[in-house]
Amino acid sequence: SCDVMSLEVRIDNDVAQHVYRNLGFQNGGKRKNYYGEGEDALVMWVNLK
């Protein structure tokens, strides 16, 4: 079974981050240059249990 789900979202995409937080996701770190040079991603996760 799956206990935790994670995702990456653009660090400047405040609207998507707000939606994910409303669904219970929490910040889990940052992936530098995930979308290309200078385009970082925010890692978010939610506990499914």
VMD Tcl script that builds the backbone (N, CA, C; Angstrom):
set m [mol new atoms 147]
animate dup $m
set s [atomselect $m all]
$s set {name element resname resid chain x y z} {
  {N N SER 1 A 0.840 -1.194 0.000}
  {CA C SER 1 A 0.000 0.000 0.000}
  {C C SER 1 A 0.877 1.246 0.000}
  {N N CYS 2 A 0.286 2.345 -0.325}
  {CA C CYS 2 A 0.993 3.625 -0.415}
  {C C CYS 2 A 0.598 4.503 0.772}
  {N N ASP 3 A 1.579 4.928 1.557}
  {CA C ASP 3 A 1.304 5.738 2.746}
  {C C ASP 3 A 1.483 7.233 2.515}
  {N N VAL 4 A 2.360 7.592 1.569}
  {CA C VAL 4 A 2.677 8.997 1.317}
  {C C VAL 4 A 2.696 9.246 -0.181}
  {N N MET 5 A 2.170 10.384 -0.598}
  {CA C MET 5 A 2.216 10.795 -1.992}
  {C C MET 5 A 2.970 12.115 -2.064}
  {N N SER 6 A 3.834 12.245 -3.061}
  {CA C SER 6 A 4.567 13.496 -3.229}
  {C C SER 6 A 4.399 13.999 -4.655}
  {N N LEU 7 A 4.699 15.283 -4.831}
  {CA C LEU 7 A 4.628 15.904 -6.146}
  {C C LEU 7 A 5.607 17.060 -6.198}
  {N N GLU 8 A 5.893 17.510 -7.402}
  {CA C GLU 8 A 6.690 18.703 -7.610}
  {C C GLU 8 A 5.822 19.753 -8.288}
  {N N VAL 9 A 5.990 20.995 -7.864}
  {CA C VAL 9 A 5.249 22.112 -8.440}
  {C C VAL 9 A 6.226 23.273 -8.596}
  {N N ARG 10 A 6.037 24.056 -9.643}
  {CA C ARG 10 A 6.929 25.209 -9.829}
  {C C ARG 10 A 6.915 26.091 -8.596}
  {N N ILE 11 A 8.091 26.533 -8.195}
  {CA C ILE 11 A 8.236 27.293 -6.960}
  {C C ILE 11 A 7.483 28.621 -7.022}
  {N N ASP 12 A 7.219 29.128 -8.233}
  {CA C ASP 12 A 6.501 30.398 -8.368}
  {C C ASP 12 A 5.016 30.213 -8.684}
  {N N ASN 13 A 4.520 28.971 -8.644}
  {CA C ASN 13 A 3.113 28.702 -8.935}
  {C C ASN 13 A 2.308 28.717 -7.631}
  {N N ASP 14 A 2.030 29.924 -7.166}
  {CA C ASP 14 A 1.338 30.087 -5.882}
  {C C ASP 14 A -0.077 29.525 -5.893}
  {N N VAL 15 A -0.760 29.617 -7.030}
  {CA C VAL 15 A -2.141 29.120 -7.116}
  {C C VAL 15 A -2.167 27.606 -6.914}
  {N N ALA 16 A -1.304 26.887 -7.614}
  {CA C ALA 16 A -1.261 25.426 -7.475}
  {C C ALA 16 A -0.853 25.027 -6.059}
  {N N GLN 17 A 0.124 25.726 -5.495}
  {CA C GLN 17 A 0.548 25.418 -4.132}
  {C C GLN 17 A -0.605 25.600 -3.151}
  {N N HIS 18 A -1.400 26.632 -3.344}
  {CA C HIS 18 A -2.561 26.877 -2.480}
  {C C HIS 18 A -3.563 25.720 -2.588}
  {N N VAL 19 A -3.821 25.277 -3.805}
  {CA C VAL 19 A -4.745 24.156 -4.021}
  {C C VAL 19 A -4.223 22.907 -3.315}
  {N N TYR 20 A -2.949 22.597 -3.505}
  {CA C TYR 20 A -2.372 21.408 -2.882}
  {C C TYR 20 A -2.401 21.500 -1.358}
  {N N ARG 21 A -2.127 22.675 -0.809}
  {CA C ARG 21 A -2.189 22.838 0.656}
  {C C ARG 21 A -3.609 22.603 1.164}
  {N N ASN 22 A -4.592 23.080 0.414}
  {CA C ASN 22 A -5.989 22.848 0.798}
  {C C ASN 22 A -6.348 21.364 0.756}
  {N N LEU 23 A -5.608 20.588 -0.009}
  {CA C LEU 23 A -5.816 19.136 -0.081}
  {C C LEU 23 A -4.985 18.388 0.960}
  {N N GLY 24 A -4.241 19.121 1.787}
  {CA C GLY 24 A -3.487 18.502 2.866}
  {C C GLY 24 A -1.998 18.342 2.621}
  {N N PHE 25 A -1.509 18.775 1.457}
  {CA C PHE 25 A -0.082 18.657 1.161}
  {C C PHE 25 A 0.721 19.640 2.007}
  {N N GLN 26 A 1.950 19.235 2.328}
  {CA C GLN 26 A 2.887 20.069 3.083}
  {C C GLN 26 A 4.172 20.234 2.271}
  {N N ASN 27 A 4.896 21.305 2.537}
  {CA C ASN 27 A 6.178 21.516 1.875}
  {C C ASN 27 A 7.182 20.478 2.347}
  {N N GLY 28 A 7.968 19.958 1.403}
  {CA C GLY 28 A 8.943 18.942 1.750}
  {C C GLY 28 A 10.346 19.220 1.253}
  {N N GLY 29 A 10.560 20.381 0.670}
  {CA C GLY 29 A 11.895 20.705 0.186}
  {C C GLY 29 A 11.841 21.350 -1.180}
  {N N LYS 30 A 13.010 21.474 -1.797}
  {CA C LYS 30 A 13.121 22.140 -3.087}
  {C C LYS 30 A 14.043 21.336 -3.988}
  {N N ARG 31 A 13.699 21.265 -5.273}
  {CA C ARG 31 A 14.561 20.632 -6.272}
  {C C ARG 31 A 15.081 21.740 -7.194}
  {N N LYS 32 A 16.363 22.036 -7.055}
  {CA C LYS 32 A 16.978 23.109 -7.829}
  {C C LYS 32 A 17.040 22.731 -9.309}
  {N N ASN 33 A 16.672 23.678 -10.160}
  {CA C ASN 33 A 16.720 23.525 -11.623}
  {C C ASN 33 A 15.888 22.341 -12.130}
  {N N TYR 34 A 14.846 21.975 -11.430}
  {CA C TYR 34 A 14.013 20.816 -11.787}
  {C C TYR 34 A 13.381 20.980 -13.171}
  {N N TYR 35 A 12.936 22.191 -13.478}
  {CA C TYR 35 A 12.291 22.464 -14.762}
  {C C TYR 35 A 13.245 23.092 -15.774}
  {N N GLY 36 A 14.509 23.189 -15.433}
  {CA C GLY 36 A 15.505 23.820 -16.294}
  {C C GLY 36 A 16.308 24.820 -15.486}
  {N N GLU 37 A 17.279 25.408 -16.122}
  {CA C GLU 37 A 18.178 26.348 -15.446}
  {C C GLU 37 A 17.407 27.486 -14.791}
  {N N GLY 38 A 17.541 27.603 -13.479}
  {CA C GLY 38 A 16.895 28.677 -12.735}
  {C C GLY 38 A 15.419 28.471 -12.459}
  {N N GLU 39 A 14.888 27.291 -12.790}
  {CA C GLU 39 A 13.463 27.004 -12.593}
  {C C GLU 39 A 13.324 25.875 -11.566}
  {N N ASP 40 A 13.231 26.275 -10.313}
  {CA C ASP 40 A 13.177 25.309 -9.216}
  {C C ASP 40 A 11.764 24.777 -9.000}
  {N N ALA 41 A 11.702 23.618 -8.366}
  {CA C ALA 41 A 10.424 23.013 -7.998}
  {C C ALA 41 A 10.341 22.905 -6.482}
  {N N LEU 42 A 9.146 23.067 -5.977}
  {CA C LEU 42 A 8.851 22.807 -4.576}
  {C C LEU 42 A 8.326 21.383 -4.484}
  {N N VAL 43 A 8.890 20.589 -3.594}
  {CA C VAL 43 A 8.398 19.234 -3.351}
  {C C VAL 43 A 7.333 19.333 -2.270}
  {N N MET 44 A 6.183 18.728 -2.531}
  {CA C MET 44 A 5.099 18.713 -1.551}
  {C C MET 44 A 4.692 17.264 -1.326}
  {N N TRP 45 A 4.214 16.976 -0.122}
  {CA C TRP 45 A 3.817 15.608 0.205}
  {C C TRP 45 A 2.569 15.624 1.076}
  {N N VAL 46 A 1.866 14.496 1.047}
  {CA C VAL 46 A 0.696 14.317 1.897}
  {C C VAL 46 A 0.700 12.887 2.426}
  {N N ASN 47 A 0.349 12.737 3.683}
  {CA C ASN 47 A 0.224 11.427 4.310}
  {C C ASN 47 A -1.155 10.877 3.958}
  {N N LEU 48 A -1.217 9.684 3.396}
  {CA C LEU 48 A -2.484 9.092 2.960}
  {C C LEU 48 A -3.149 8.245 4.032}
  {N N LYS 49 A -2.503 8.057 5.156}
  {CA C LYS 49 A -3.094 7.237 6.221}
  {C C LYS 49 A -3.921 8.057 7.157}
}
mol reanalyze $m
mol bondsrecalc $m
mol representation Tube
mol addrep $m
